[in-house]
């Protein structure tokens, strides 16, 4: 059994790469670590403390209509047909920057476990900007508790989905020479959405409800 599924999307229609390279001021995102300076070894509490993260989330908080329109259209036009059911989705994607000799998310975990507290039924997606392989990528088991961890190999133009809600996944120290830059986001089928009963994110304290962590399809 494969531990993930891979789809190809139109990079000209949904050119997230241009948004990120312009924002970070670095055309080749696989070498963006060259402009980030010295970074301490990341933990789960400081793994979004880079210049790229600060620029990305700051611009989203201020309002970034061009990006949000592309993201919303991507979810509605490309992701929706893959699921064949109605769902809500993560309001903003999560940016991951996995630089050489560092982690991105060092804790191998299930998203639904205590401390993360994501609702059961969520589906995980990864959109990569760089070549992801070996120790610079996400490793996941194919089934819960199977412990058959393998790397998810991907590159720009791919969209990956895997069951990180109940399958353990995480990163290793990046011993390659390039940085992994990816978005990840989650969708939740409406049949699994129970507003008022779900907890808040264990890492950011965001409520797993529409208007907070999630938004509705267009």
C-alpha angles and dihedrals in degrees: 000000000000115000092217144015125232129208132180122226135189106269092193093055095043103030101174088153093071091052092053099041092048092046094049093040090232123109097198104054092188088071097039089116086077089072099039099076125216112338126195119235105281126240128186089269100051104030093111095055101112133109090251092054093047093050093045099050094038091056092047092051091051092047127271105191097173092056095041092051091052092046094047091047091049091054094045099041104032109021099039095064090051093060100040091205136081117266146159121238144208109283094222126014118244115246118222122194111183106185126190115281093015143083130245101195105358097181114089102219150142114248091229095053124107111282093033097046100184113167118264112257098042117140122215126223131185125197111192128204096185140037107286118197145126112359098353095065141067118281119205141170118241095229134017111283093358091116092204092138116189133168121258106232114206146139142193110308094036128108115199129198126188137156101260090153093079103007119082115243140163145131140276129218104287105245094170122096096243137071122242113223116185143152119224126191139168135221127201122205112235088237088066097043114107109170113207092023100067121090127233124261111282092216102043104013093236115154114244092232138107108276092032119045095354139047133194126255117263 
